[in-house]
Structures are given as structure tokens and as C-alpha cells.
Amino acid sequence: RVQLHSDVYFRGLLFLTMPCGPAVTRTAGSGAVGSSNPLVPHIHQAPFFCNMAVFKHLHGTTLAALLSEQTVEEIITVKDSESVDTAIGRMGKARVLALPVIGADGKVSGMIDTLDVIAFMASVAPEGEKLTKEMLQSMEIFGRAVAFETVEKVMNASNANACVAFDEHTPTSGILDLFSQGVHRVPVLSGEKLVGVLSQSSVLRHMEPMIHRGQMKEVAGKTLRELGLGQQPVVTIGPDSKVIDAINQIAKNKISALAICNKAGQLVDNISATDLRGLERDDIPNILEPVGQFFLSHGIKRKPTISTTLDITFSEAMALLVKNSIHRVWIVDGDKPTGVVSLTDICGVLASH
């Protein structure tokens, strides 16, 4: 994980500062563009990127500019020494999916999100079929783990958050590689001060209104089928499945959502990390409930479950995600789910163009 992020970080420092035109040589320590120095891997010459419409646009848009498009009243954080339960409570109260983590030195040390909590819960929970509500109410091993394990031990358990922060003057193209590889969000600094968090959704909201402009319209008009999206297998559960089963499936398959299908295999709903946000220690007994009952009994405000086909265009898929403020659209054949297109998939297409 560290090697991946270091690779992207060095690449960003080097080629993102290059002007369009003839290739130039810039150094970083003892490494130069195009050199064989192992400290600077996979450095590409600037003209290759300057022919890419989306890259050119995002290269001219700083993270500070992207942050200015967001409305955030307060940046909520958590210390790495605080408990997982504290982090869960703050995410639930603020209705956010992630929090920047502050280390003992007062600096940002990473992120913790709902997927990290799910991965942690799945690792410490007893087997679902052996659970009873009375067992969970005793708050033995499982409850104590959630209550007392520190954020430092759980942060990035899902591998969905960057372990580095980015300066606000970094071009947005510098974080697109990470987002296309499944990282969901990154903290942004001004000097050493935390000034915000940018996510895959931030990039999508910025790009959606302008994807039809200039050379970018070439990718905008392609169908999901033509782009090879939405064709991976879907992980499903039934509406009578317990919440603990959903938690285990999300963690096991390293995904952020499950399709909920009836006995005929038809898509009727989904359950995602967003639905499990704010699941605190006192709520642990409720993970034995069926997912349908869990949604109703806890009055969870939910995003719509949107389905479509592989024949819609890339720009239409982007519009669906932005308009409904969702993280994925399900691909169906009739009423049966055959695939899913997520924000990571969208960022992957943007990164490749």
C-alpha cells in the first residue's frame, strides 16, 4: 500500500509540473524524469498526457479549487488514540462516511471510514449463525472491541483511503490515479493545516457538467458496454438476511455495497456502507435483524437504489450518480442485477482519458 501511494505521489510531483510541449527533465533528489533511478518509477513524458482531454482539464484545476465547490461548515476529525466507538458516533452525528485522523503530533495521519469499521467488525464478530440477541447484549468480546479499540489500529482496515495527505495546490489530476484504484477520499492541507477532504464524488460533481465539452465529449458519448464497465459479478443477499451477514459479505468481498434480491433474483434494494454509518456500541444487538427490518425500525434516511442497462452513455451514468447523490448504479437484465458501475469505475475511465 505504501509503495503504491509513493509511486503515485512521486509521479504527481514530477510530471504534473511539466508544461505541454517538448519533454523536459526535472529532478527529485537524485532521480530525473526518464532515468532508471528506482526512487522515481514509471515516469512518463509530458506530451503523452497533454493529448488527454480529461487530464488536461484536471491538471489545470487545483485541489483548492475543487474544495471551493463544496459546502462544509466544519471539518470533523478524530484522534488516533480515541476509540472506534467515538469515531462511529461522530460519523453518525455529522452524517459523514469518513473522518480525518489526527496523530499525537497534531498532524493528519490518515482517514477512518465506515468501510474500515465494517472490516473491523467482521474481524471480531462471532459467526452470525451462532449469535443470539442475548449474547450480543452481554457486550462481551465484540462489544468491548468496538468500545475500546483505538482508531489507530482500525484506520484504513479496508484499504479504501490514502495514507498520505495532499497540498491544496496539487492539480486534481494528481489524485485521480488513487481514486481510479479504489481510494475513496484524501485529506487536503494548506501548509500543515487541514482544510478539507476530497472524495471520488467531488471529482464526479466537478466533471459531470463539462464532460460534453471539447475533446471530452468523445468519452461522454460512449456506452457503458463500449467502455467495458458494469460487467463484473454482483454479490447479493436476500431481504431476510441479517445485518451481520451483510457486514461479513462486504468485508469478505472488499466491496462497499450488496444487491438485495428477492427469491426470483430480482433487484429490490441494496445495502451499503452509508446505511451502516453510525452503528454504535449500543446498536450492536440490532445487527441480528433482517436488513429490511433494520432499515424500517431505525428510520435510516436512505439513498435510492438506481438501476439501468449497459446501453446508457458514460455521461448519462455520471448524471444519474450526481443527480441522486449515490455511489453506484446497478446494471440489470430485466430486473436481475448483472453488474454495477461505481465511482471507482467512473474515475478509472476519467483517468484513462
DOKOL-485799 format. One line per field, with one value per residue (C-alpha): x, y, z. Coordinates in Angstrom, 3 decimals. Layout:
<fibas>
px = X_...
py = Y_...
pz = Z_...
</fibas>
This chain:
<fibas>
px = 0.000_2.777_4.669_1.602_0.961_4.644_4.705_1.706_2.981_6.394_4.770_2.492_5.383_7.264_5.118_2.319_4.706_5.655_4.328_2.775_5.283_8.737_9.720_11.737_13.910_13.170_14.880_13.642_16.582_18.861_16.155_15.354_12.457_13.162_16.026_16.352_16.543_14.285_13.178_11.182_9.299_7.033_7.632_6.068_6.964_4.631_3.448_1.710_-0.533_-1.104_-3.095_-5.581_-8.554_-9.694_-6.140_-5.513_-8.623_-7.943_-4.266_-5.434_-7.777_-6.172_-7.494_-8.188_-10.481_-12.275_-12.704_-14.235_-17.107_-18.057_-20.197_-18.749_-19.492_-16.954_-14.255_-14.931_-11.860_-10.943_-7.693_-5.863_-5.934_-9.743_-11.985_-13.625_-16.968_-16.172_-15.377_-18.599_-20.625_-19.083_-19.647_-23.278_-23.932_-22.264_-23.759_-20.392_-18.769_-15.211_-13.117_-9.536_-7.407_-5.141_-1.959_-0.233_1.819_-1.367_-0.907_-3.161_-2.089_-4.774_-8.510_-11.037_-14.310_-17.364_-15.732_-12.843_-15.348_-17.160_-13.876_-13.024_-16.457_-16.286_-12.888_-14.045_-17.693_-18.641_-20.127_-23.561_-25.447_-24.252_-25.385_-28.382_-29.575_-28.814_-25.222_-24.717_-26.400_-23.755_-21.213_-18.505_-15.658_-17.449_-18.864_-15.662_-13.650_-15.871_-15.884_-12.184_-10.131_-8.344_-8.807_-5.096_-5.496_-8.546_-7.922_-7.626_-8.527_-10.460_-7.560_-10.008_-8.244_-4.924_-2.198_-0.909_-2.364_-2.123_-1.266_-4.121_-2.092_-1.792_-3.547_-6.653_-5.059_-2.611_-5.277_-7.212_-4.882_-5.630_-9.378_-9.315_-7.628_-10.281_-9.126_-12.320_-11.055_-7.957_-7.281_-6.124_-3.674_-2.697_0.791_0.232_-3.380_-6.207_-8.528_-10.823_-11.408_-11.922_-13.631_-14.389_-17.781_-16.010_-14.328_-17.553_-19.600_-16.952_-16.649_-20.284_-21.427_-18.465_-17.909_-19.505_-17.000_-14.290_-12.458_-14.009_-17.290_-15.637_-15.728_-19.027_-20.924_-19.617_-21.898_-21.017_-20.816_-18.300_-16.184_-16.290_-17.993_-20.581_-19.698_-18.180_-20.202_-22.628_-22.651_-26.242_-28.171_-31.869_-34.129_-34.328_-30.551_-29.214_-27.255_-24.279_-24.309_-24.213_-21.294_-19.387_-20.071_-18.997_-15.763_-15.060_-15.526_-13.851_-16.789_-18.938_-22.446_-24.559_-27.545_-30.668_-32.645_-35.921_-36.327_-36.814_-33.419_-34.906_-33.182_-35.356_-32.871_-29.260_-27.315_-24.137_-21.633_-23.808_-26.673_-24.373_-22.967_-23.382_-23.777_-22.555_-21.902_-25.484_-26.759_-24.776_-27.737_-29.566_-27.161_-29.112_-32.150_-33.010_-31.770_-35.307_-36.458_-33.244_-33.947_-37.529_-37.013_-34.123_-35.628_-32.479_-32.610_-31.585_-30.448_-32.463_-31.423_-30.941_-30.661_-30.006_-28.573_-25.195_-26.584_-26.695_-23.807_-20.985_-22.348_-25.817_-24.305_-22.447_-25.685_-27.528_-24.841_-24.714_-28.465_-29.221_-26.088_-25.278_-22.063_-23.160_-25.752_-26.761_-26.771_-29.796_-31.016_-34.764_-34.995_-31.992_-28.675_-25.779_-23.221_-22.563_-20.843_-19.244_-17.469_-14.177_-15.167_-16.047_-12.726_-10.970_-12.434_-11.568_-8.008_-7.547_-8.704
py = 0.000_2.420_1.593_2.255_5.652_6.611_5.749_7.932_10.725_10.914_10.757_13.635_15.789_15.280_15.148_17.346_20.318_19.864_22.313_20.917_20.759_19.229_16.800_18.394_16.941_17.667_16.140_14.889_14.203_12.034_10.885_12.508_12.118_9.233_7.974_4.445_5.637_3.291_6.176_7.624_4.712_4.838_8.495_9.365_12.171_15.157_15.153_11.792_13.294_16.581_14.735_13.530_15.884_15.000_15.051_18.498_19.894_18.364_19.320_22.942_22.540_22.582_20.751_24.163_24.996_21.687_22.323_25.742_23.962_22.117_23.410_22.227_24.131_22.318_19.696_16.889_14.910_12.143_11.482_8.245_7.480_7.727_4.668_3.232_3.793_7.514_7.681_5.846_8.256_11.321_9.979_9.238_12.625_14.571_12.276_11.704_8.472_9.272_11.342_12.626_11.121_13.379_11.901_12.710_15.406_17.225_16.378_14.382_10.749_9.280_8.610_6.272_5.491_3.271_0.552_0.419_-0.049_-2.774_-4.601_-4.365_-5.549_-8.524_-9.486_-9.556_-10.662_-14.268_-16.353_-14.997_-18.277_-18.844_-15.457_-14.683_-11.266_-12.114_-12.962_-9.631_-7.687_-9.007_-6.922_-9.443_-9.680_-7.967_-5.059_-4.419_-4.434_-1.758_0.280_0.229_-0.474_2.675_4.425_3.994_0.210_0.312_3.206_2.021_-1.565_-1.557_-0.118_2.467_5.614_7.195_7.104_10.485_13.992_16.354_20.043_22.269_23.471_19.944_19.547_17.378_15.060_14.163_12.314_10.770_7.744_6.942_7.346_5.072_2.356_2.321_5.000_6.850_10.119_12.125_14.869_18.238_20.564_24.217_24.114_21.805_22.882_20.534_22.474_19.754_16.282_15.448_12.285_10.463_12.222_15.605_14.844_13.476_16.542_18.776_16.842_15.963_19.404_19.716_16.181_17.184_19.981_19.834_16.565_15.174_14.594_11.613_9.585_11.159_9.607_6.062_3.467_1.583_-1.538_0.076_1.143_-2.344_-1.162_-2.891_-6.441_-7.764_-10.276_-8.906_-10.062_-10.437_-11.208_-11.704_-9.257_-11.723_-11.877_-10.481_-7.236_-9.159_-11.310_-8.163_-6.814_-10.059_-10.170_-6.544_-7.158_-10.560_-9.329_-5.938_-4.047_-1.183_-2.465_-5.564_-6.021_-7.206_-9.628_-11.471_-15.227_-14.686_-12.984_-9.548_-6.444_-4.911_-2.826_-2.557_-2.194_-0.142_1.375_4.501_2.506_1.220_4.623_5.446_1.833_2.428_0.064_0.252_-0.690_-3.920_-6.203_-4.794_-6.397_-9.619_-8.070_-8.778_-5.941_-4.914_-4.682_-2.859_-0.085_0.366_0.096_2.547_5.146_5.270_8.012_6.138_6.965_5.486_2.210_3.081_0.501_0.858_-1.040_-1.199_0.797_4.195_6.558_7.417_10.950_9.583_7.338_10.313_12.326_9.527_9.376_13.156_13.793_11.100_11.655_7.947_5.947_3.310_2.333_-1.299_-2.892_-5.118_-7.532_-7.291_-6.953_-9.122_-7.469_-8.429_-5.771_-2.487_0.775_2.560_5.874_3.972_2.782_6.328_7.656_4.841_5.981_9.621_8.633_6.678_9.624
pz = 0.000_0.894_-2.308_-4.443_-2.894_-3.021_-6.723_-7.465_-5.228_-6.928_-10.333_-9.351_-8.114_-11.344_-14.437_-13.143_-13.092_-16.729_-19.349_-22.512_-25.306_-25.626_-22.908_-20.134_-17.408_-13.766_-10.791_-7.453_-5.220_-7.327_-9.741_-13.095_-15.494_-17.817_-15.668_-14.353_-10.747_-8.700_-6.485_-9.378_-11.005_-14.063_-15.013_-18.357_-20.738_-20.683_-24.343_-23.808_-21.135_-22.935_-25.607_-22.985_-22.713_-19.213_-17.873_-19.373_-17.699_-14.291_-14.491_-14.589_-11.605_-8.156_-5.116_-3.568_-6.496_-6.059_-2.320_-3.070_-4.841_-1.636_1.236_4.529_7.722_9.901_9.439_11.922_12.999_15.444_17.323_16.611_20.351_20.596_20.394_17.309_19.006_19.299_15.584_14.699_16.822_15.185_11.684_12.510_14.121_11.316_8.649_7.001_5.877_6.946_9.333_9.086_11.859_13.928_15.415_18.693_16.929_15.890_12.220_9.903_9.962_7.697_7.452_9.025_7.273_7.559_5.457_7.937_10.748_8.787_8.121_11.821_12.962_10.622_12.031_15.665_15.393_16.219_13.428_12.543_12.715_16.302_17.600_19.769_20.832_24.465_23.541_21.850_24.650_27.029_25.053_25.682_23.149_20.263_22.241_24.122_20.912_19.345_22.555_23.356_20.230_19.119_15.790_15.067_14.940_12.650_10.256_6.649_7.529_4.244_2.177_0.793_1.982_1.120_3.750_2.552_2.562_-0.414_-0.598_-1.762_-4.764_-6.177_-9.557_-9.321_-11.873_-9.092_-7.067_-9.950_-10.128_-6.492_-6.969_-10.026_-7.947_-5.224_-2.794_-1.829_-0.335_0.589_3.186_1.820_3.603_3.404_4.828_7.797_8.369_7.380_5.082_3.780_2.414_-1.256_-2.421_-5.639_-5.551_-5.502_-8.827_-10.322_-9.350_-10.881_-14.133_-14.854_-16.128_-18.500_-19.779_-23.122_-23.767_-26.405_-26.836_-23.631_-25.475_-27.190_-23.978_-22.846_-25.737_-25.371_-23.790_-20.635_-22.777_-25.139_-22.170_-20.663_-17.464_-15.285_-16.241_-13.009_-10.940_-8.342_-4.713_-3.488_-0.300_0.409_2.276_5.170_5.588_8.842_9.008_10.426_7.271_5.136_7.187_6.701_2.944_2.419_4.321_2.736_-0.837_-0.223_-1.698_-0.425_-1.208_-1.772_-4.057_-2.199_-4.365_-3.829_-4.322_-8.061_-8.242_-8.921_-7.573_-4.831_-2.834_-1.764_1.480_1.593_3.964_4.067_5.607_8.370_9.291_12.991_14.150_17.717_20.618_21.904_18.447_18.242_19.125_16.099_13.657_14.175_12.488_8.826_6.639_5.638_9.254_10.196_7.678_8.896_12.648_12.716_10.403_8.288_5.649_2.552_-0.946_-3.844_-5.458_-9.137_-11.910_-15.621_-18.613_-20.306_-23.215_-21.492_-22.202_-19.861_-19.410_-18.596_-15.917_-14.441_-14.398_-12.564_-9.885_-9.386_-9.515_-6.934_-4.802_-4.929_-5.200_-7.721_-10.327_-10.705_-14.151_-14.778_-17.408_-16.995_-13.213_-12.366_-11.447_-13.716_-12.765_-11.039_-12.016_-9.078_-8.555_-8.780_-12.273_-13.335_-12.028_-13.881_-17.194_-16.460_-15.545_-18.794_-20.915
</fibas>
